[in-house]
Amino acid sequence: MSKTIPFEKIAAKWRKDPEFMREYDALEEEFALATALIKARSDAGLTQEELAKRMGTTQSVIARLEGGKSRPSTTTLAKLAKATGTRLRVSFERVGV
């Protein structure tokens, strides 16, 4: 019989691994973009299918965008902004050196 280990315990162990943290931190921008896409759709009160229709694409494309499995072009982001009644803004932030 195998023993279940709580996720928090495993995550705490992973956070101590510098290589894991480097890889995790490298995904931060992708997580942030996926979160922003989901929020725009959700705030507009749209399902993935409804958003896809407004953008002239398919629900599976929206799912891939929200899942972080593809990197959208600025054209795609502009279509998403228009379809959700939002404005696309791109910014650059200085990082500590």
Secondary structure, DSSP 4 states (H G I P E B T S, - for coil): -PPP--HHHHHHHHHT-HHHHHHHHHTHHHHHHHHHHHHHHHHTT--HHHHHHHHTS-HHHHHHHHTTSS---HHHHHHHHHHHT------------
